[in-house]
Amino acid sequence: MKKRPNILLITTDQQRWDAVGFNNPQVKTPNLDALAAKGIVFEKPYTPCPMCTPARISMLTGHYPSKHGTYVNGVEFQDNYPTIPEKLSQNGYFTSLIGKAHFHPSCLEGSFESLPNIGNREFFKNWSGPFHGFDYAQLTIAHTTEENAGHMHYGLWLEENGIKPTDYFGNTAYTDIGTWDLPETFHPTTWTANETITAIDKGIETDQPFFLWSSFQDPHNPLFVPEPWASLYDPDDLPYYQHKEGEHDNRPPFYNSIRDLKEGENPSEHGCGDALPFPEKNWMTAPRLPIMETEEKTKKALALYYGMVSFVDDQIGRIVAHLEEKGVMDNTIIVFTSDHGDYMGEHGFWWKGLPAFDGAQKVPFMVYDPNCKTPGERSDAIQSLVDLGASFLSLAGIEPPEGIQGFDQTAAWNDATVQARDAAIVELRPTENEFMQKTFIEKQYKLVVYTKPEWGELYDMVADPDQYENLWDSPDHQSVKCDLMQRLLVAEMLEEGKPKERLMWA
């Protein structure tokens, strides 16, 4: 019987699709590039939702946010919801989660991933799982200098090593950027790599195949990173992402409503004017940040962002070296991706959320398969993070459960000429209100529809990859729009996944 492979999922947090060397030679990621040279880089990978928690739970469950119910950050996830690692664990895999989970609200008192629980040192000293199907867990939460980031297992480790978290954590201003005085040795990126290496050893010791999710917190804002990474890039050498005057005039009106917000105003707090008439709701949408819009600060932010990515890559190199040292590299499949992207000022927006641009919807995606038939090739096969669940189960030889969504991508991960799906869906429901956005992306076009029927977007991603020309009302593209709408309806119908077995005719 063929030995089942180990599966290593490596994710970052809020990494643009083009913020990695194998997609952008300006970015220094030699370790990921070396893996890509032996695997396949995918050019059309998308998140099922451009928000942290919904995307992560889609990876965890193999279900879209509209099915697992955690449709936006701050919505609680059920403790007993079936997960992919649970299925793997039940079928002989040793399952581990290292780093950031963010499956639960991080600002809701009483939540597992919020204060006061995350600060309970005694609890985390004695607890390492199980956690949503993971047999073993070592967790952290939040981002860089935020107060919450110095807690859970990571905060415990800092204190055990003589580091006072309050000396380095407490700045929660998302627009702040700079060099972090936290020593590189004690950075959460280093800790995540350390604990990932420990989890690999634990998996090997069990004599079972292992499934390991190694989840790095960077390059999420606040953009702080220690030296030498803070000075690795010269801001003057980097692009300036910005807004072009009038570019949103042919899009749904909320685009300009957000752009019209004044200094210090955020759509999450002030609504979106007349465009989204629910100002009392907490809209999860990319903000305009006038404080970040100067060319000098935007480029400096990007330099630090790239520095964070390069630091993560350096630690991924340690993980790969350990797999090689342990002799398991030839039986380990590695998937590298992120939960969603980051606008970084592109089109005048920052971070992630409602606008339907590739900056937030698209992610980096690379697969190393030791038996890859087309090593070093690039593939235009569309990928969705919701496919990870079905694909991991397939790799493990496990029958997918009823209702699982997503496609089995294992053949495409092994051969760059194979296509598993012809389109991807991105969902976003920014609050409990009825307002929703859905994006349908296929080989050439991107279609965006809303529950406000008079709104819509259509882009030719071949002729206009930066999405400046909305073709929704173009007379020459009405047949294209109609075809895409029909295909979206079919895709929505198929989202129900595999049905239950029919046992009798009545």
TIKELUM-359326 format. One record per atom (N, C-alpha, C): x, y, z; residue in three letters. Coordinates in steps of 0.1 Angstrom, whole numbers, plus 5000, padded with zeros to 4 digits. Layout:
BEGIN
XYZala;...
***
This chain:
BEGIN
500949885000met;500050005000met;500950125000met;500650224991lys;501350344990lys;501250425003lys;502450475008lys;502450555020lys;501750695018lys;500850725027arg;500150855025arg;501050975028arg;500951085021pro;501851195022pro;501551275034pro;502651335040asn;502451445049asn;501951565041asn;501151655048ile;500651775042ile;501051895051ile;501751985045leu;502152105052leu;501452225045leu;500552295052leu;499952415047leu;500652535054leu;501252625046ile;501852745052ile;501152865047ile;500652945056thr;499853065053thr;500453185059thr;500253295053thr;500553425058thr;499253505060thr;499353625065asp;498153705068asp;498153835060asp;497253845051gln;497053965044gln;498253995034gln;498653895027gln;499753915017gln;499253925003gln;499654034997arg;499254054983arg;499753944974arg;499053914963trp;499453804954trp;500853834948trp;501153964946asp;502354004939asp;503454044949asp;503254004962ala;504354034972ala;505053914976ala;505653844965val;506453724967val;507253714955val;508453654956gly;509453654946gly;508953584933gly;508253474935phe;507853394923phe;506853464914phe;506253574920asn;505353654912asn;505853794909asn;506953834916asn;507553974915asn;508953964919asn;509853974910pro;511353964913pro;511854074922pro;511054184924gln;511554284934gln;511554234948gln;510754134951val;510554084964val;511553964967val;512253974978lys;513253874981lys;512753764989lys;512353644982thr;511853524989thr;512553404983thr;513853394986pro;514653284979pro;514153144983pro;513653124995asn;513252994999asn;511952944992asn;510953044992leu;509753014984leu;509952994969leu;510953074964asp;511253064950asp;511852934947asp;512752884956ala;513352744954ala;512252634954ala;511352644963leu;510252554963leu;509452554950leu;509152684946ala;508352704934ala;509152644921ala;510452644922ala;511252584910ala;511052434910ala;510652374921lys;510352224921lys;508952194921lys;508052294921gly;506652274922gly;505952354911gly;504752404914ile;503952474904ile;503452604911ile;503552714904val;503052844908val;501752864900val;500652904908phe;499352934901phe;499053074900phe;498653114888glu;498453254884glu;497053314887glu;496153224890lys;494753264892lys;494153214905lys;494753244917pro;494253194929pro;493453294937pro;492353254943tyr;491453354949tyr;490953304963tyr;490753404971thr;490153374985thr;488653364983thr;487953284991pro;486553274991pro;485853404997pro;486753475005cys;486253605011cys;487453685015cys;487453815011pro;488653895015pro;488653955029pro;488253865038met;488353895053met;488953775060met;489653805071cys;490453705078cys;489653585082cys;488753605091thr;488053485097thr;487253405087thr;486453465079pro;485753385069pro;486653295060pro;487753365055ala;488653285047ala;489253175054ala;489753195066arg;490453095074arg;489452975077arg;488253005080ile;487252895083ile;486952825071ile;486952895059ser;486752815047ser;487852725044ser;489052755047met;490252665046met;490052555056met;489552585068leu;489452485079leu;488352385076leu;487252425069thr;486052345067thr;485852295053thr;486352355043gly;486052325029gly;484652375025gly;484152475033his;482852535030his;482952685028his;482152745019tyr;482052885017tyr;481452955030tyr;481753085032pro;481253155043pro;479753145044pro;479053145033ser;477553135033ser;477053005038ser;477952905039lys;477552775045lys;478052765059lys;479352795062his;479752775076his;479252885085his;478752995079gly;478053095087gly;478853205093gly;480253195093thr;481053305098thr;481353395086thr;480453485083tyr;480553555070tyr;481353675070tyr;481853725082val;482653835084val;483353825097val;484453905099asn;485153905112asn;484153945123asn;484353885134gly;483553915146gly;482353825148gly;482053735138val;480953645139val;481553515146val;480953465156glu;481453345163glu;481253215154glu;482253135155phe;482253005148phe;481952895157phe;481052805153gln;480552695162gln;481752605166gln;481752565179asp;482752475184asp;482652335178asp;481452295175asn;481252155170asn;481152145155asn;481452245148tyr;481352245133tyr;482352145127tyr;481952055118pro;482951955112pro;484052025105pro;485251975106thr;486452045100thr;487251935092thr;488151985084ile;488951895076ile;490051835085ile;490751905094pro;491651835103pro;491051725112pro;489751755115glu;489051655123glu;488851525115glu;488551535102lys;488351415094lys;489751355092lys;490751425090leu;492151375088leu;492551295101leu;492351365113ser;492651295125ser;491951165127ser;490651165124gln;489851045125gln;490350925116gln;491150965106asn;491550865096asn;493150855096asn;493750865108gly;495050835110gly;496150935108gly;495751065107tyr;496751165105tyr;496951235119tyr;498251275122phe;498451365133phe;498351505129phe;497451575135thr;497151715130thr;497551825139thr;498151925134ser;498752035142ser;498352175136ser;498152265145leu;497952405141leu;498952495149leu;499852565141ile;500852655148ile;500652795143ile;500552885153gly;500453025149gly;499053085151gly;498753165141lys;497453245142lys;496253155137lys;495253135145ala;494053075140ala;493053175136ala;492553265145his;491553365142his;490253305137his;489853195143phe;488653125140phe;487453185148phe;487853265158his;486853325168his;487153475169his;486153555173pro;486353695174pro;487553725184pro;488353825180ser;489553855188ser;489253985197ser;488054035196cys;487754155204cys;486454135212cys;485954015212leu;484653985220leu;485053915233leu;484653985244glu;484953925257glu;484153795258glu;484853695263gly;484353555264gly;484753465252gly;485253525241ser;485753445230ser;487053375234ser;487253255228phe;488453185231phe;489653265227phe;489553345216glu;490753415211glu;490753565214glu;490153595226ser;490053735230ser;490453745245ser;490753865249leu;490953885264leu;489653865271leu;489653805283pro;490853775291pro;491453635289pro;490753555281asn;491253415279asn;492653405274asn;492953495264ile;494253475257ile;495353515267ile;495053595278gly;496053625287gly;496253535299gly;495553425299asn;495553325310asn;496753235308asn;497853275314arg;499153195312arg;499053055317arg;498353035329glu;498252895334glu;497452805325glu;496452865318phe;495652775309phe;496552735297phe;497252825291phe;498052795279phe;499252715283phe;499652715295lys;500852635300lys;500452485300lys;499152465302asn;498652325303asn;497752275292asn;497552365282trp;496652325271trp;497352335258trp;497152225250ser;497752225236ser;496752155226ser;495552165229gly;494452105221gly;493752005229gly;492751935222pro;492451945208pro;491652075205pro;491752125192phe;491152245188phe;490652235174phe;489352225172his;488752225159his;489352115150his;489551995156gly;490151885149gly;491651875149gly;492351975154phe;493751965155phe;494151895168phe;494951785167asp;495351715179asp;496251805188asp;497051885181tyr;498051965188tyr;498052105183tyr;498052205192ala;497952345188ala;498852435197ala;499552525191gln;500352625197gln;499952755191gln;499252845198leu;498552955192leu;499053095196leu;498853185187thr;498953335189thr;497853405182thr;497753535184ile;496653605178ile;497053755176ile;496253825168ala;496553965165ala;497753985156ala;498354105156his;499354135146his;500454225153his;501654205149thr;502854275153thr;502754345167thr;502654475167thr;502754545180thr;501454555188thr;500354505183glu;499054515190glu;499254445204glu;498454495214glu;498454445227glu;498154295228glu;497154255220asn;496654115221asn;497754015215asn;498654075207ala;499653985201ala;500653925211ala;500753975223gly;501753925232gly;501053825242gly;500153745237his;499453655246his;499453505240his;498553425246met;498353285242met;499753215244met;499953105236his;501253025238his;502453115235his;502353205226tyr;503453285222tyr;503853375234tyr;502853445240gly;503153535252gly;503753455263gly;503253335265leu;503853245276leu;505253215273leu;505653185260trp;506953155256trp;507853285258trp;507353405255leu;508153525257leu;508553535272leu;507553525281glu;507853535295glu;508753425300glu;508653305295glu;509553205299glu;510953235295glu;511153315285asn;512453355280asn;512953495284asn;512253545295gly;512653665301gly;512253795294gly;511253785284ile;510853895277ile;509453945283ile;509354075286lys;508154125291lys;507354175280lys;506154115276pro;505354155265pro;505054305265pro;504754355277thr;504354495278thr;505454595273thr;506654545272asp;507754635267asp;507754645252asp;507054555245tyr;507054555231tyr;505754565224tyr;504654535232phe;503354525226phe;502454625233phe;501554685225gly;500554785230gly;500154895220gly;500854905209asn;500554995199asn;499554935189asn;498254975189thr;497254915181thr;496855005169thr;497655115167ala;497355205156ala;497755145143ala;496755105135tyr;496955025123tyr;497755105112tyr;497655245113thr;498355325103thr;499855355107thr;500255305119asp;501655325123asp;502555235116asp;503755275112ile;504755195106ile;506155225112ile;507055135110gly;508455165115gly;509255035118gly;510455065124thr;511354955128thr;510954915142thr;510854785144trp;510354725157trp;511654695165trp;511654735178asp;512854705186asp;512754565192asp;511754485190leu;511654345195leu;512754265188leu;513654205195pro;514754125189pro;514154015180pro;514854005169glu;514453905158glu;514253765164glu;515053725174thr;514953595180thr;513653575187thr;513053675192phe;511753665199phe;510553715192phe;510753735179his;509653775170his;508653665168his;507353695166pro;506353585164pro;506653505151pro;507253565142thr;507653485130thr;508653375133thr;509653415141thr;510653315145thr;509953205154thr;509053255163trp;508353155172trp;507553055164trp;506853105154thr;505953025146thr;506852915139thr;508052955133ala;508852855127ala;509452755137ala;509852805149asn;510252715160asn;509252605163asn;508052655165glu;506952565169glu;506552475158glu;506652525145thr;506352435134thr;507352325133thr;508652355136ile;509652245136ile;509352145147ile;508952195158thr;508552105169thr;507452015165thr;506452075159ala;505251995154ala;505551895144ala;506551925135ile;507051825125ile;507651705133ile;508451735143asp;509051625150asp;508051545158asp;507051605163lys;505951535170lys;505251445160lys;504951495148gly;504251415138gly;505151295134gly;506451315132ile;507351205129ile;507351095140ile;507351145152glu;507451055164glu;506150965165glu;505051015160thr;503850935161thr;503850815151thr;504750825141asp;504750725130asp;503450725122asp;502750835122gln;501650865114gln;501950965103gln;501250975092pro;501451095084pro;500951215092pro;501451335089phe;501051445096phe;500351555086phe;499351625092phe;498851745086phe;499151855095phe;499851955090leu;500352065098leu;499952195091leu;499252285098trp;498952425093trp;499952515101trp;500852575093ser;501852665099ser;501352805095ser;500852885105ser;500153005101ser;500853135107ser;501553205098phe;502253325101phe;501353445102phe;501653535111gln;500853655113gln;501153775103gln;502353775098asp;502753885089asp;502353855075asp;502253955066pro;502654095067pro;501554185071pro;500654155080his;499554235084his;499954365091his;499254475089asn;499554595097asn;499054575111asn;499654655120pro;500554765119pro;501954715113pro;502554795104leu;503654745097leu;504954785105leu;505254685113phe;506554695121phe;507354565120phe;508654575118val;509454465116val;510854495121val;511554405128pro;512954435133pro;513954445121pro;515154495125glu;516254485115glu;516754345115glu;517354295104pro;517754375092pro;516654395082pro;515454335085trp;514354335075trp;513754465073trp;513754555083ala;513154685082ala;513954775071ala;515254745069ser;516054815060ser;516354745047ser;515754635045leu;516154545034leu;515754605020leu;514754685020tyr;514254745008tyr;514354895008tyr;514754954997asp;514855104995asp;513455154990asp;512755234998pro;511455274994pro;511455344980pro;512555414977asp;512555484964asp;512555384952asp;512855254954asp;512855164943asp;511555094941asp;510555124950leu;509355054950leu;508155124943leu;507155054938pro;506055124931pro;505255204941pro;504455294936tyr;503555384944tyr;502155354940tyr;501455274948tyr;500055244946tyr;499255364950tyr;498355404941gln;497555524943gln;496255524936gln;495455624939his;494155644933his;494255734921his;493555704910lys;493555784898lys;492255864898lys;492355994897glu;491156084898glu;490056034888glu;488856024893gly;487655984885gly;487555834882gly;488455754887glu;488455614883glu;487255534888glu;486555584899his;485455514905his;484155574900his;484155664890asp;482855724886asp;481955624879asp;482455524873asn;481655424866asn;481355294875asn;481655304888arg;481455184896arg;480255214906arg;479755114913pro;478755144923pro;479155264932pro;478255344937pro;478555474943pro;479255464956pro;479255344963phe;480055334976phe;481555354974phe;482055334962tyr;483455354959tyr;483855494962tyr;483055594956asn;483355734958asn;482955784972asn;481955714977ser;481555754991ser;482655735001ser;483355624999ile;484455595008ile;485655685005ile;485855714992arg;486955804989arg;486655954994arg;485355984996asp;485056115001asp;485156135016asp;485456025023leu;485656035038leu;486756125041leu;486656195052lys;487756295056lys;488756225064lys;489856305067glu;490956255075glu;490356205088glu;490756085092gly;490356025105gly;489055945104gly;488355965094glu;487055885092glu;487255755086glu;486555655091asn;486655515086asn;485255465083asn;485055405072pro;483755355069pro;483155265079pro;484055195087ser;483555105097ser;482855185108ser;483155315109glu;482655395120glu;481655495115glu;481755535102his;480955645097his;480055605086his;479955475083gly;479155425072gly;479755475059gly;478955465049cys;479355505035cys;478455605029cys;477955695037gly;477055795031gly;475855745025gly;475355805015asp;474055765008asp;474255635000asp;475455604997ala;475755484989ala;475355354996ala;475655345009leu;475255225017leu;474455285029leu;473155295027pro;472355365037pro;472055285050pro;473155235056phe;473055165069phe;474155215078phe;474255345081pro;475355395088pro;475555345102pro;474455285107glu;474555225121glu;475255095121glu;475455035109lys;476154905108lys;477654915107lys;478354815111asn;479754815111asn;480254755098asn;480354835088trp;480654785074trp;482154745074trp;482354625070met;483754575068met;484254605054met;484754725052thr;485154755039thr;486554835039thr;487254825028ala;488554885028ala;488455035030ala;489155095039pro;489055245041pro;489955325032pro;489655445031arg;490555545026arg;491355595038arg;492655605036leu;493555655047leu;494355775042leu;493855895043pro;494656015038pro;495956025044pro;496155975057ile;497455985064ile;498455905057ile;498055795049met;498955705043met;499255745028met;498555845023glu;498455875008glu;499655945003glu;500556005011thr;501756065005thr;502655954999thr;503255994988glu;504155894981glu;505255844991glu;505755934999glu;506855895008glu;506355785018glu;505155805024lys;504755705034lys;504255585028lys;503555595016thr;503155475009thr;504355375006thr;505355435000lys;506555354996lys;507255305008lys;507355385019lys;507955335031lys;507155215037lys;505855225037ala;504955115042ala;505154995033ala;505355005020leu;505554895012leu;506854825014leu;507954915017ala;509254855020ala;509254775033ala;508454815043leu;508354745055leu;507554615053leu;506454625045tyr;505654515042tyr;506454405035tyr;507254445025tyr;508154345018tyr;509154285028tyr;509654375037gly;510554325047gly;509954215056gly;508754235059met;507954135067met;507854005059met;507554015046val;507453895038val;508753825037val;509853895035ser;511253835034ser;511653765047ser;511253825059phe;511453765072phe;510753625073phe;509453625069val;508753505069val;509353395060val;509853445048asp;510453355039asp;511753295045asp;512453375052asp;513753325059asp;513353215068asp;512253225076gln;511853125085gln;511253005079gln;510653025067ile;510152905059ile;511352825055ile;512452895052gly;513752825048gly;514152725059gly;514052775072arg;514352685083arg;513452565084arg;512152585081ile;511252475082ile;511552375071ile;511852415059val;512152325047val;513452255050val;514452325056ala;515652255059ala;515452145069ala;514552165078his;514252065089his;513551945082his;512651965073leu;512051855066leu;513051775059leu;514051845052glu;515151775045glu;516051695055glu;516351755066glu;517251695076glu;516551565082glu;515251575083lys;514551455089lys;514151355078lys;514551375066gly;514251285055gly;512851265051gly;511951365053val;510551345049val;510151445038val;511151515032met;510751605021met;510151535009met;510651415007asp;510151344995asp;508751284997asp;508251295009asn;506851245011asn;505951355018asn;506351485015thr;505551595021thr;505151685010thr;503851715009ile;503251815000ile;503151945007ile;503652055001ile;503652185007ile;502752274999ile;501852345005val;500952444999val;501252575006val;501652674999phe;501852815004phe;500852904998phe;500252985007thr;499253085003thr;498953185014thr;497953265013ser;497553365023ser;496053365024ser;495553425034asp;494053425036asp;493353525026asp;494053635023his;493553735014his;494653835011his;494453935003gly;495454035000gly;495354155008gly;495954265002asp;496054395008asp;496154504997asp;495354604998tyr;495354704987tyr;496554794987tyr;497154824999met;498354905000met;498255034992met;497055104992gly;496855224986gly;496355214971gly;496355094966glu;495955074952glu;494455114950glu;494155194940his;492755244938his;492355334949his;493255374958gly;492955464969gly;492455394981gly;492555264982phe;492055194994phe;493255125001phe;492955085014trp;493955015022trp;493354895028trp;494154795031trp;493854675038trp;492954585029trp;491754555033lys;490854455026lys;489454485028lys;488554415021gly;487154435023gly;486354455010gly;485354545011leu;484254545001leu;484754574986leu;485554664983pro;485954684968pro;486354554962pro;486054534949ala;486254404943ala;487454404934ala;488554434939phe;489854434932phe;490754314935phe;491554284926asp;492454164929asp;493454194940asp;493754314944gly;494654344955gly;494254274967gly;492954264970ala;492454194982ala;491854054979ala;491354034967gln;490653904964gln;491653794960gln;492753834954lys;493753744949lys;494853714959lys;495353594959val;496353554969val;497553484962val;498753484968pro;499853404963pro;499553254965pro;499953174956phe;499653034957phe;500652944950phe;501252854957met;502352774952met;502252634958met;502452524951val;502352394956val;503652314952val;504252264963tyr;505352164960tyr;504852024962tyr;504951944952asp;504651804952asp;505851734948asp;506451644957pro;507751584953pro;507651494941pro;506451464937asn;506251384925asn;505651464913asn;505851594914cys;505251684904cys;505751644890cys;504751644880lys;505051604867lys;505651724858lys;505351844863thr;505751964856thr;506452064865thr;507552024871pro;508252114881pro;508752244875pro;508552354882gly;508952474878gly;508052544868gly;506952484865glu;505952544856glu;504952644863glu;504352734855arg;503352814860arg;502052764854arg;500952774862ser;499652724857ser;498652834858ser;497752844848asp;496652934848asp;495352864853asp;495452744859ala;494352674865ala;493852754877ala;492552794877ile;491952874888ile;491952794901ile;492352864911gln;492452804925gln;491552884934gln;490852814943ser;490152884954ser;490552824967ser;490752904978leu;491052844991leu;490052754996leu;488752764991val;487752664996val;488052524991val;488952514981asp;489252384975asp;490252304984asp;490852374993leu;491952305001leu;491352185009leu;490152195014gly;489652085022gly;489451955013gly;488751965002ala;488551854993ala;489851794988ala;490851884986ser;492151844980ser;492951764991ser;492951825003phe;493751755014phe;493151615017phe;491851605017leu;491251475019leu;491551375008leu;491651424996ser;491951344984ser;493451294985ser;494351384989leu;495751344991leu;495851235001leu;494951245011ala;495051145022ala;494251015019ala;493551015007gly;492850895004gly;491550875012gly;490950995016ile;489750995025ile;488551035016ile;487450965017glu;486250995010glu;485751135016glu;485451225007pro;484951355012pro;483551345019pro;483251415030pro;481951405036pro;480851465028pro;479651435031glu;478551495024glu;478551645026glu;478251715015gly;478051855016gly;479351935015gly;480551865013ile;481751945012ile;481752024999ile;482252145000gln;482252234988gln;483752244983gln;483952304972gly;485252314966gly;485552194958gly;486652204950phe;487052104940phe;488252034945phe;488451914941asp;489651834943asp;490751884933asp;491751954938gln;492752014929gln;494051934928gln;494051814934thr;495351744935thr;495951714921thr;495151684911ala;495651664898ala;496351784892ala;495651904894ala;496252034890ala;497452064898ala;497552024910trp;498752054918trp;499951974914trp;499651864907asn;500751774902asn;501151794888asn;500251864880asp;500451874866asp;499952014861asp;500752104857ala;500452234853ala;499452244842ala;499252134834thr;498352134823thr;496952104827thr;496652064839val;495352024843val;494552134849val;493252134846gln;492352234852gln;491252164859gln;490952214872ala;489952144880ala;488652224880ala;488752354879arg;487552444879arg;487652544868arg;486552604863asp;486652704853asp;486252844858asp;486052854871ala;485752984877ala;485852974892ala;485953094898ala;485953104913ala;484953204917ala;484453174929ile;483453274936ile;484053334948ile;483953464949val;484353534962val;483153594968val;482853564981glu;481753614988glu;482153724998glu;481253824999leu;481453915010leu;480053965015leu;479753945028arg;478553995034arg;479154085046arg;479254215044pro;480054295054pro;479354315067pro;478054285069thr;477454285082thr;476254205081thr;475454195092glu;474254105093glu;473154165085glu;473254285079asn;472254335070asn;472154245058asn;471154265050glu;470854185038glu;471854225027glu;472654325028phe;473554365017phe;474654265015phe;474854225003met;475954124999met;476554154986met;477754114984gln;478454124972gln;479053984968gln;478853944955lys;479453824950lys;480253854938lys;481453794937thr;482353804926thr;482553674919thr;482453674906phe;482653554898phe;483753574888phe;484853494889ile;486053514881ile;486353394873ile;486453414860glu;486753304851glu;488053344843glu;488253274832lys;489553294825lys;489853434821lys;488853504816gln;489053634810gln;488353744818gln;487153714824tyr;486253824829tyr;486053804844tyr;485853924851lys;485353924865lys;484053994865lys;483053924871leu;481753984873leu;481454004887leu;480854124891val;480554154905val;479154194906val;478354124914val;476954144916val;476654174931val;475554254933tyr;475154294946tyr;473654264948tyr;473254274961thr;471854254964thr;471154394961thr;471854494958lys;471254614952lys;471354594937lys;470254554931pro;470254504917pro;470754614907pro;470654744910glu;471054844900glu;472654854900glu;473254784909trp;474754794909trp;475354674902trp;476554684897gly;477254574891gly;478554624885gly;479454524883glu;480754554878glu;481154434868glu;481854464858leu;482354374848leu;483654424843leu;484654334844tyr;486054374840tyr;486554264830tyr;487254314820asp;488054224811asp;489454214817asp;489754104824met;490954094832met;492254074823met;491954044810val;493054034801val;493454164795val;492454244790ala;492754374785ala;492954474795ala;492354454807asp;492354564818asp;492654494831asp;493854434833pro;494054364846pro;494054444858pro;494154574857asp;494154664869asp;492754714872asp;491754674864gln;490354694866gln;489954844867gln;490354914857tyr;489955064856tyr;488655084848tyr;488354994839glu;487155014830glu;486054914834glu;484954964840asn;483854884844asn;482954874831asn;482754754826leu;482054724814leu;480554684816leu;480054704828trp;478754664832trp;477654714823trp;477754844819asp;476754904811asp;477254914796asp;478354854793ser;478854864779ser;477954784770ser;477354844759pro;476454774750pro;477154654743pro;478454664741asp;479254554735asp;479454434744asp;479154444757his;479454334766his;478154284773his;476954314768gln;475754264775gln;475654114773gln;476054054762ser;475953914760ser;476953844769ser;478153904771val;479153844780val;478553854794val;477953964798lys;477353974812lys;476253874814lys;475453854804cys;474353754805cys;474953614807cys;475953574799asp;476553444800asp;477153424814asp;477853524819leu;478553514832leu;477453504843leu;476353574842met;475353564852met;474753424853met;474553364841gln;474053224841gln;475053134847gln;476353144843arg;477353064849arg;477453074864arg;477253194869leu;477353224883leu;476153144890leu;474953154884leu;473853084890leu;474052934890leu;474652874880val;474952734879val;475952704890val;477052784892ala;478052764902ala;477452764916ala;476552864918glu;475852874931glu;475052744934glu;474352694924met;473552564926met;474452454929met;475652444923leu;476652334926leu;477352354939leu;477252474945glu;477952494958glu;477452404969glu;476352344968glu;475752254978glu;476652144981glu;477552104971gly;478451994973gly;477851864971gly;478551754975lys;478151624974lys;476851594982lys;475751544976pro;474551514984pro;474651384992pro;473651365000lys;473551235007lys;473251124997lys;473651005001glu;473250884992glu;471750864993glu;471250834981arg;469750794980arg;469650644982arg;468950604992leu;468850464996leu;467750384990leu;466650454986met;465450384981met;464650484972met;463750424964trp;463050514954trp;461950594961trp;461550564973ala;460650644981ala;460750624995ala;
***
